[in-house]
């Protein structure tokens, strides 16, 4: 089973109400439309050995169990579980996102986010959760 084959039904089942668009392109599996335009869309890619969750204007996340003993089915299931958990947290505003220089200088994420921006997030960063901007750089 490929990552796409494992991810597609899970995304359809769990996130059917989020504007999910499935893709048949080479490695793009799915797209979720942005809730906050400054954050951008979420795109999910099957990169063969891992999945990449791209938060379009900010950062990305690699889902990979990094375990060479797993067969393809086991790897795909674990990756699917990781992507689903990340998306659940993201869509619930429990992933803190930040961007430096409007994406040109990099970005990152941290979870769980429980309402307080950690002091080690760069002071020059725009800060977001999925649904909104929390702070403009400054």
Buried (B, 14 or more C-beta within 10 A) or exposed (E): EBBBBBBBEBBEEBBEEBEBEBBEEEBBBBBBEBBBEBBBBBBBBBEEBBBBBBBBBBBBBBBBBEEEEBEEEEBBBBBBBBBBEBBEBBBBBBBBBBBBEEBEEEBBBEBEBEEEBEEEBBEEBBBBBBBEBBEEBE
